[in-house]
């Protein structure tokens, strides 16, 4: 059955000498894997549309197994991402994280819109750590291992939240923080920011001014939290860490 879909290319891999298999996150059907026949040929009409991070319109023959891309038209190529190795690393990480978290052929419109908005942000801005953290938190939530941020994970109070515990899976109050000697001290502003980032859509958020040290702290927490609960090794995360260390 032929269907027209809007989608983002999360992954592209060679298949034989002339074909590519792409993984699309589509607006209409969620994740779909499809073959682009002849995409590796120089003059192929599918060559450009089968590149990673492409946002496009696709005409796809959908089958129970591997679907087939018949036609495609680029909506946005995210050129700035492609021309910057750091932006490429972040986009590749988000693409792999999305691919490893979502289920095949299950429509998840809010995550599709958030990923698209995040790619646009990375493409257009020089500072994008906060939007990346926002999307990470939403994938944590979809995956069923979102941290508890609104109340103390031990006693459920919403007052005097002071620490974040990887082991306990969320924030601890000033009375319970000693449950985890490795919990991280966070000021009330940072805890509030985490709460906002976990719930807000990117389009609702303006500029969030944060010290570089605070951003790095939140990134470290996100990394360690995923390592503890995410369950899947992400190759792109290792490359991203190497890039960050060189900056």
Phi and psi in degrees as GROMACS dihedral restraints (atoms count N, CA, C in turn):
[ dihedral_restraints ]
;  ai    aj    ak    al  type     phi  dphi    fc
    3     4     5     6     1   -80.8    20    10
    4     5     6     7     1   130.9    20    10
    6     7     8     9     1  -135.4    20    10
    7     8     9    10     1   142.2    20    10
    9    10    11    12     1   -95.0    20    10
   10    11    12    13     1   128.8    20    10
   12    13    14    15     1  -136.3    20    10
   13    14    15    16     1   151.1    20    10
   15    16    17    18     1   -99.5    20    10
   16    17    18    19     1   136.2    20    10
   18    19    20    21     1  -160.7    20    10
   19    20    21    22     1   170.2    20    10
   21    22    23    24     1  -120.1    20    10
   22    23    24    25     1   130.3    20    10
   24    25    26    27     1   -77.1    20    10
   25    26    27    28     1   114.3    20    10
   27    28    29    30     1   -89.9    20    10
   28    29    30    31     1   -30.6    20    10
   30    31    32    33     1  -151.5    20    10
   31    32    33    34     1   142.0    20    10
   33    34    35    36     1  -140.0    20    10
   34    35    36    37     1   127.2    20    10
   36    37    38    39     1  -137.7    20    10
   37    38    39    40     1   146.6    20    10
   39    40    41    42     1   -68.4    20    10
   40    41    42    43     1   144.6    20    10
   42    43    44    45     1  -133.5    20    10
   43    44    45    46     1   106.6    20    10
   45    46    47    48     1    69.8    20    10
   46    47    48    49     1  -159.6    20    10
   48    49    50    51     1   -86.7    20    10
   49    50    51    52     1   -23.4    20    10
   51    52    53    54     1  -122.3    20    10
   52    53    54    55     1   -12.0    20    10
   54    55    56    57     1  -107.6    20    10
   55    56    57    58     1   164.9    20    10
   57    58    59    60     1  -131.3    20    10
   58    59    60    61     1   147.5    20    10
   60    61    62    63     1  -112.0    20    10
   61    62    63    64     1   125.5    20    10
   63    64    65    66     1  -114.9    20    10
   64    65    66    67     1   149.6    20    10
   66    67    68    69     1  -107.1    20    10
   67    68    69    70     1   119.8    20    10
   69    70    71    72     1  -107.4    20    10
   70    71    72    73     1   137.2    20    10
   72    73    74    75     1   -99.3    20    10
   73    74    75    76     1   104.3    20    10
   75    76    77    78     1   -99.1    20    10
   76    77    78    79     1   152.6    20    10
   78    79    80    81     1   -67.9    20    10
   79    80    81    82     1   -34.9    20    10
   81    82    83    84     1   -90.1    20    10
   82    83    84    85     1   -32.6    20    10
   84    85    86    87     1  -130.7    20    10
   85    86    87    88     1     8.3    20    10
   87    88    89    90     1    72.5    20    10
   88    89    90    91     1  -140.6    20    10
   90    91    92    93     1   -76.9    20    10
   91    92    93    94     1   132.2    20    10
   93    94    95    96     1  -139.7    20    10
   94    95    96    97     1   134.7    20    10
   96    97    98    99     1  -100.8    20    10
   97    98    99   100     1   135.3    20    10
   99   100   101   102     1  -148.1    20    10
  100   101   102   103     1   148.6    20    10
  102   103   104   105     1   -92.6    20    10
  103   104   105   106     1   137.5    20    10
  105   106   107   108     1  -109.2    20    10
  106   107   108   109     1    97.7    20    10
  108   109   110   111     1   -70.8    20    10
  109   110   111   112     1   129.3    20    10
  111   112   113   114     1    76.9    20    10
  112   113   114   115     1    10.6    20    10
  114   115   116   117     1   -65.3    20    10
  115   116   117   118     1   -21.2    20    10
  117   118   119   120     1   -86.8    20    10
  118   119   120   121     1    -2.6    20    10
  120   121   122   123     1   -78.2    20    10
  121   122   123   124     1   141.3    20    10
  123   124   125   126     1   -54.5    20    10
  124   125   126   127     1   -39.6    20    10
  126   127   128   129     1  -101.0    20    10
  127   128   129   130     1    14.4    20    10
  129   130   131   132     1   -65.7    20    10
  130   131   132   133     1   138.4    20    10
  132   133   134   135     1   -73.5    20    10
  133   134   135   136     1   -10.6    20    10
  135   136   137   138     1  -101.8    20    10
  136   137   138   139     1    -0.4    20    10
  138   139   140   141     1   -62.2    20    10
  139   140   141   142     1   -51.4    20    10
  141   142   143   144     1   -69.5    20    10
  142   143   144   145     1   -38.2    20    10
  144   145   146   147     1   -74.4    20    10
  145   146   147   148     1   -13.5    20    10
  147   148   149   150     1   -98.1    20    10
  148   149   150   151     1    11.6    20    10
  150   151   152   153     1   -83.6    20    10
  151   152   153   154     1   149.1    20    10
  153   154   155   156     1   -57.7    20    10
  154   155   156   157     1   145.0    20    10
  156   157   158   159     1    77.1    20    10
  157   158   159   160     1    -2.5    20    10
  159   160   161   162     1   -64.5    20    10
  160   161   162   163     1   132.8    20    10
  162   163   164   165     1  -103.4    20    10
  163   164   165   166     1   121.1    20    10
  165   166   167   168     1  -151.0    20    10
  166   167   168   169     1   177.8    20    10
  168   169   170   171     1  -105.9    20    10
  169   170   171   172     1   130.1    20    10
  171   172   173   174     1  -125.7    20    10
  172   173   174   175     1   141.6    20    10
  174   175   176   177     1  -106.9    20    10
  175   176   177   178     1   114.0    20    10
  177   178   179   180     1  -124.8    20    10
  178   179   180   181     1   134.3    20    10
  180   181   182   183     1   -86.6    20    10
  181   182   183   184     1   108.6    20    10
  183   184   185   186     1   -89.5    20    10
  184   185   186   187     1   129.0    20    10
  186   187   188   189     1  -132.6    20    10
  187   188   189   190     1   172.1    20    10
  189   190   191   192     1   -65.6    20    10
  190   191   192   193     1   -33.3    20    10
  192   193   194   195     1   -94.7    20    10
  193   194   195   196     1  -124.3    20    10
  195   196   197   198     1   -81.8    20    10
  196   197   198   199     1   122.8    20    10
  198   199   200   201     1   -80.6    20    10
  199   200   201   202     1   173.2    20    10
  201   202   203   204     1  -130.5    20    10
  202   203   204   205     1   127.7    20    10
  204   205   206   207     1   -80.9    20    10
  205   206   207   208     1   122.0    20    10
  207   208   209   210     1   -93.0    20    10
  208   209   210   211     1   -41.8    20    10
  210   211   212   213     1  -146.6    20    10
  211   212   213   214     1   160.5    20    10
  213   214   215   216     1  -156.8    20    10
  214   215   216   217     1   149.0    20    10
  216   217   218   219     1  -136.8    20    10
  217   218   219   220     1   127.3    20    10
  219   220   221   222     1   -72.5    20    10
  220   221   222   223     1   128.8    20    10
  222   223   224   225     1   -93.3    20    10
  223   224   225   226     1   -45.7    20    10
  225   226   227   228     1  -149.3    20    10
  226   227   228   229     1   129.6    20    10
  228   229   230   231     1   -93.4    20    10
  229   230   231   232     1    -9.4    20    10
  231   232   233   234     1    51.4    20    10
  232   233   234   235     1    58.1    20    10
  234   235   236   237     1   -60.1    20    10
  235   236   237   238     1   -40.3    20    10
  237   238   239   240     1   -62.4    20    10
  238   239   240   241     1   -35.5    20    10
  240   241   242   243     1   -64.7    20    10
  241   242   243   244     1   -43.0    20    10
  243   244   245   246     1   -67.1    20    10
  244   245   246   247     1   -25.9    20    10
  246   247   248   249     1   -95.5    20    10
  247   248   249   250     1     2.0    20    10
  249   250   251   252     1  -129.0    20    10
  250   251   252   253     1   120.0    20    10
  252   253   254   255     1   -65.1    20    10
  253   254   255   256     1   -33.3    20    10
  255   256   257   258     1   -71.0    20    10
  256   257   258   259     1   -44.8    20    10
  258   259   260   261     1   -62.9    20    10
  259   260   261   262     1   -39.4    20    10
  261   262   263   264     1   -60.2    20    10
  262   263   264   265     1   -41.9    20    10
  264   265   266   267     1   -63.2    20    10
  265   266   267   268     1   -43.1    20    10
  267   268   269   270     1   -67.4    20    10
  268   269   270   271     1   -42.0    20    10
  270   271   272   273     1   -64.3    20    10
  271   272   273   274     1   -39.9    20    10
  273   274   275   276     1   -64.4    20    10
  274   275   276   277     1   -38.9    20    10
  276   277   278   279     1   -62.7    20    10
  277   278   279   280     1   -48.5    20    10
  279   280   281   282     1   -63.7    20    10
  280   281   282   283     1   -37.7    20    10
  282   283   284   285     1   -64.9    20    10
  283   284   285   286     1   -45.5    20    10
  285   286   287   288     1   -67.9    20    10
  286   287   288   289     1   -40.6    20    10
  288   289   290   291     1   -60.3    20    10
  289   290   291   292     1   -44.1    20    10
  291   292   293   294     1   -62.7    20    10
  292   293   294   295     1   -47.3    20    10
  294   295   296   297     1   -59.6    20    10
  295   296   297   298     1   -41.4    20    10
  297   298   299   300     1   -77.9    20    10
  298   299   300   301     1   -15.9    20    10
  300   301   302   303     1   -96.8    20    10
  301   302   303   304     1   -38.5    20    10
  303   304   305   306     1   -84.3    20    10
  304   305   306   307     1   161.2    20    10
  306   307   308   309     1   -93.5    20    10
  307   308   309   310     1   153.5    20    10
  309   310   311   312     1   -67.0    20    10
  310   311   312   313     1   137.8    20    10
  312   313   314   315     1    53.6    20    10
  313   314   315   316     1    42.1    20    10
  315   316   317   318     1  -123.2    20    10
  316   317   318   319     1   116.0    20    10
  318   319   320   321     1   -69.8    20    10
  319   320   321   322     1   125.1    20    10
  321   322   323   324     1  -135.6    20    10
  322   323   324   325     1    81.8    20    10
  324   325   326   327     1   -63.2    20    10
  325   326   327   328     1   -40.2    20    10
  327   328   329   330     1   -66.7    20    10
  328   329   330   331     1   -36.0    20    10
  330   331   332   333     1   -72.3    20    10
  331   332   333   334     1   -36.2    20    10
  333   334   335   336     1   -60.2    20    10
  334   335   336   337     1   -48.3    20    10
  336   337   338   339     1   -63.4    20    10
  337   338   339   340     1   -39.3    20    10
  339   340   341   342     1   -67.4    20    10
  340   341   342   343     1   -40.3    20    10
  342   343   344   345     1   -65.2    20    10
  343   344   345   346     1   -42.7    20    10
  345   346   347   348     1   -61.5    20    10
  346   347   348   349     1   -44.4    20    10
  348   349   350   351     1   -63.6    20    10
  349   350   351   352     1   -38.1    20    10
  351   352   353   354     1   -66.4    20    10
  352   353   354   355     1   -42.6    20    10
  354   355   356   357     1   -61.2    20    10
  355   356   357   358     1   -41.2    20    10
  357   358   359   360     1   -61.8    20    10
  358   359   360   361     1   -41.5    20    10
  360   361   362   363     1   -63.4    20    10
  361   362   363   364     1   -48.8    20    10
  363   364   365   366     1   -59.7    20    10
  364   365   366   367     1   -39.6    20    10
  366   367   368   369     1   -64.6    20    10
  367   368   369   370     1   -33.6    20    10
  369   370   371   372     1  -103.6    20    10
  370   371   372   373     1   -11.3    20    10
  372   373   374   375     1  -124.6    20    10
  373   374   375   376     1   159.7    20    10
  375   376   377   378     1   -92.2    20    10
  376   377   378   379     1   -19.7    20    10
  378   379   380   381     1  -114.2    20    10
  379   380   381   382     1   119.9    20    10
  381   382   383   384     1  -143.1    20    10
  382   383   384   385     1    13.9    20    10
  384   385   386   387     1   -62.5    20    10
  385   386   387   388     1   -41.0    20    10
  387   388   389   390     1   -65.0    20    10
  388   389   390   391     1   -48.5    20    10
  390   391   392   393     1   -58.4    20    10
  391   392   393   394     1   -34.7    20    10
  393   394   395   396     1   -64.4    20    10
  394   395   396   397     1   -44.6    20    10
  396   397   398   399     1   -61.9    20    10
  397   398   399   400     1   -39.6    20    10
  399   400   401   402     1   -58.5    20    10
  400   401   402   403     1   -44.7    20    10
  402   403   404   405     1   -71.5    20    10
  403   404   405   406     1   -36.6    20    10
  405   406   407   408     1   -57.0    20    10
  406   407   408   409     1   -46.6    20    10
  408   409   410   411     1   -61.4    20    10
  409   410   411   412     1   -35.2    20    10
  411   412   413   414     1   -72.3    20    10
  412   413   414   415     1   -34.6    20    10
  414   415   416   417     1   -71.0    20    10
  415   416   417   418     1   -35.5    20    10
  417   418   419   420     1   -56.8    20    10
  418   419   420   421     1   -45.2    20    10
  420   421   422   423     1   -64.2    20    10
  421   422   423   424     1   -45.8    20    10
  423   424   425   426     1   -62.8    20    10
  424   425   426   427     1   -37.8    20    10
  426   427   428   429     1   -74.8    20    10
  427   428   429   430     1    -8.9    20    10
  429   430   431   432     1    86.9    20    10
  430   431   432   433     1    17.2    20    10
  432   433   434   435     1  -131.9    20    10
  433   434   435   436     1    35.7    20    10
  435   436   437   438     1   -65.3    20    10
  436   437   438   439     1   138.1    20    10
  438   439   440   441     1   -69.5    20    10
  439   440   441   442     1   150.7    20    10
  441   442   443   444     1   -80.6    20    10
  442   443   444   445     1   119.1    20    10
  444   445   446   447     1  -120.1    20    10
  445   446   447   448     1   -19.3    20    10
  447   448   449   450     1   -86.7    20    10
  448   449   450   451     1   -21.1    20    10
  450   451   452   453     1  -149.4    20    10
  451   452   453   454     1   163.4    20    10
  453   454   455   456     1   -62.0    20    10
  454   455   456   457     1   128.0    20    10
  456   457   458   459     1   -66.4    20    10
  457   458   459   460     1   -16.9    20    10
  459   460   461   462     1   -96.5    20    10
  460   461   462   463     1   -53.9    20    10
  462   463   464   465     1  -107.8    20    10
  463   464   465   466     1    -5.1    20    10
  465   466   467   468     1    73.5    20    10
  466   467   468   469     1     7.5    20    10
  468   469   470   471     1   -71.1    20    10
  469   470   471   472     1   148.6    20    10
  471   472   473   474     1  -100.4    20    10
  472   473   474   475     1     4.0    20    10
  474   475   476   477     1  -104.4    20    10
  475   476   477   478     1   150.0    20    10
  477   478   479   480     1    54.3    20    10
  478   479   480   481     1    46.3    20    10
  480   481   482   483     1   -77.7    20    10
  481   482   483   484     1   125.4    20    10
  483   484   485   486     1  -129.9    20    10
  484   485   486   487     1   -22.4    20    10
  486   487   488   489     1  -134.4    20    10
  487   488   489   490     1   157.3    20    10
  489   490   491   492     1  -116.7    20    10
  490   491   492   493     1   128.9    20    10
  492   493   494   495     1  -115.2    20    10
  493   494   495   496     1   118.7    20    10
  495   496   497   498     1   -64.2    20    10
  496   497   498   499     1   -46.6    20    10
  498   499   500   501     1   -61.6    20    10
  499   500   501   502     1   -42.0    20    10
  501   502   503   504     1   -84.9    20    10
  502   503   504   505     1   -13.9    20    10
  504   505   506   507     1    83.8    20    10
  505   506   507   508     1    32.9    20    10
  507   508   509   510     1   161.7    20    10
  508   509   510   511     1  -161.6    20    10
  510   511   512   513     1   -85.6    20    10
  511   512   513   514     1   152.2    20    10
  513   514   515   516     1  -123.1    20    10
  514   515   516   517     1   150.2    20    10
  516   517   518   519     1   -87.1    20    10
  517   518   519   520     1   177.2    20    10
  519   520   521   522     1   -65.7    20    10
  520   521   522   523     1   -19.2    20    10
  522   523   524   525     1   -87.4    20    10
  523   524   525   526     1   -33.8    20    10
  525   526   527   528     1  -101.8    20    10
  526   527   528   529     1    -5.0    20    10
  528   529   530   531     1   -59.2    20    10
  529   530   531   532     1   -26.0    20    10
  531   532   533   534     1   -69.2    20    10
  532   533   534   535     1    -9.7    20    10
  534   535   536   537     1   -60.2    20    10
  535   536   537   538     1   -25.6    20    10
  537   538   539   540     1  -133.2    20    10
  538   539   540   541     1   106.5    20    10
  540   541   542   543     1   -65.5    20    10
  541   542   543   544     1   -17.3    20    10
  543   544   545   546     1   -97.1    20    10
  544   545   546   547     1     6.7    20    10
  546   547   548   549     1   -63.6    20    10
  547   548   549   550     1   152.4    20    10
  549   550   551   552     1  -101.1    20    10
  550   551   552   553     1   127.9    20    10
  552   553   554   555     1   -72.4    20    10
  553   554   555   556     1   125.2    20    10
  555   556   557   558     1  -126.3    20    10
  556   557   558   559     1   139.8    20    10
  558   559   560   561     1   -76.0    20    10
  559   560   561   562     1   166.2    20    10
  561   562   563   564     1   -61.7    20    10
  562   563   564   565     1   -31.9    20    10
  564   565   566   567     1   -65.6    20    10
  565   566   567   568     1   -42.9    20    10
  567   568   569   570     1   -66.4    20    10
  568   569   570   571     1   -38.5    20    10
  570   571   572   573     1   -65.1    20    10
  571   572   573   574     1   -40.8    20    10
  573   574   575   576     1   -63.4    20    10
  574   575   576   577     1   -41.8    20    10
  576   577   578   579     1   -61.5    20    10
  577   578   579   580     1   -42.2    20    10
  579   580   581   582     1   -60.1    20    10
  580   581   582   583     1   -41.6    20    10
  582   583   584   585     1   -61.4    20    10
  583   584   585   586     1   -43.8    20    10
  585   586   587   588     1   -65.7    20    10
  586   587   588   589     1   -46.2    20    10
  588   589   590   591     1   -62.7    20    10
  589   590   591   592     1   -31.6    20    10
  591   592   593   594     1   -74.0    20    10
  592   593   594   595     1   -21.8    20    10
  594   595   596   597     1  -110.1    20    10
  595   596   597   598     1   -30.4    20    10
  597   598   599   600     1   -80.2    20    10
  598   599   600   601     1   151.2    20    10
  600   601   602   603     1   -81.5    20    10
  601   602   603   604     1   151.9    20    10
  603   604   605   606     1   -60.8    20    10
  604   605   606   607     1   -35.7    20    10
  606   607   608   609     1   -66.9    20    10
  607   608   609   610     1   -17.1    20    10
  609   610   611   612     1   -88.2    20    10
  610   611   612   613     1   -10.4    20    10
  612   613   614   615     1  -103.6    20    10
  613   614   615   616     1   127.5    20    10
  615   616   617   618     1   -87.6    20    10
  616   617   618   619     1  -141.7    20    10
  618   619   620   621     1   -80.1    20    10
  619   620   621   622     1   128.9    20    10
  621   622   623   624     1  -111.0    20    10
  622   623   624   625     1   108.8    20    10
  624   625   626   627     1   -87.3    20    10
  625   626   627   628     1   119.4    20    10
  627   628   629   630     1  -136.7    20    10
  628   629   630   631     1   148.7    20    10
  630   631   632   633     1   -64.6    20    10
  631   632   633   634     1   147.1    20    10
  633   634   635   636     1   -58.0    20    10
  634   635   636   637     1   -36.5    20    10
  636   637   638   639     1   -65.1    20    10
  637   638   639   640     1   -36.7    20    10
  639   640   641   642     1   -70.3    20    10
  640   641   642   643     1   -38.5    20    10
  642   643   644   645     1   -62.5    20    10
  643   644   645   646     1   -44.8    20    10
  645   646   647   648     1   -62.0    20    10
  646   647   648   649     1   -37.0    20    10
  648   649   650   651     1   -64.7    20    10
  649   650   651   652     1   -45.6    20    10
  651   652   653   654     1   -64.5    20    10
  652   653   654   655     1   -39.6    20    10
  654   655   656   657     1   -62.1    20    10
  655   656   657   658     1   -40.9    20    10
  657   658   659   660     1   -62.9    20    10
  658   659   660   661     1   -42.5    20    10
  660   661   662   663     1   -62.0    20    10
  661   662   663   664     1   -44.9    20    10
  663   664   665   666     1   -60.9    20    10
  664   665   666   667     1   -43.1    20    10
  666   667   668   669     1   -62.1    20    10
  667   668   669   670     1   -48.4    20    10
  669   670   671   672     1   -68.4    20    10
  670   671   672   673     1   -33.7    20    10
  672   673   674   675     1   -65.8    20    10
  673   674   675   676     1   -44.8    20    10
  675   676   677   678     1   -63.8    20    10
  676   677   678   679     1   -41.6    20    10
  678   679   680   681     1   -58.3    20    10
  679   680   681   682     1   -32.2    20    10
  681   682   683   684     1   -83.0    20    10
  682   683   684   685     1   -31.6    20    10
  684   685   686   687     1  -124.4    20    10
  685   686   687   688     1   -15.8    20    10
  687   688   689   690     1   -69.6    20    10
  688   689   690   691     1   -39.3    20    10
  690   691   692   693     1    87.1    20    10
  691   692   693   694     1   -16.9    20    10
  693   694   695   696     1  -121.6    20    10
  694   695   696   697     1   136.7    20    10
  696   697   698   699     1   -80.1    20    10
  697   698   699   700     1   126.9    20    10
  699   700   701   702     1  -106.1    20    10
  700   701   702   703     1   112.1    20    10
  702   703   704   705     1   -60.2    20    10
  703   704   705   706     1   -38.5    20    10
  705   706   707   708     1   -65.9    20    10
  706   707   708   709     1   -26.3    20    10
  708   709   710   711     1   -67.7    20    10
  709   710   711   712     1   -37.8    20    10
  711   712   713   714     1   -64.7    20    10
  712   713   714   715     1   -44.4    20    10
  714   715   716   717     1   -63.5    20    10
  715   716   717   718     1   -41.2    20    10
  717   718   719   720     1   -62.1    20    10
  718   719   720   721     1   -40.4    20    10
  720   721   722   723     1   -63.3    20    10
  721   722   723   724     1   -39.3    20    10
  723   724   725   726     1   -64.2    20    10
  724   725   726   727     1   -41.3    20    10
  726   727   728   729     1   -63.8    20    10
  727   728   729   730     1   -45.1    20    10
  729   730   731   732     1   -61.5    20    10
  730   731   732   733     1   -35.3    20    10
  732   733   734   735     1   -69.6    20    10
  733   734   735   736     1   -24.3    20    10
  735   736   737   738     1   -85.5    20    10
  736   737   738   739     1   -12.5    20    10
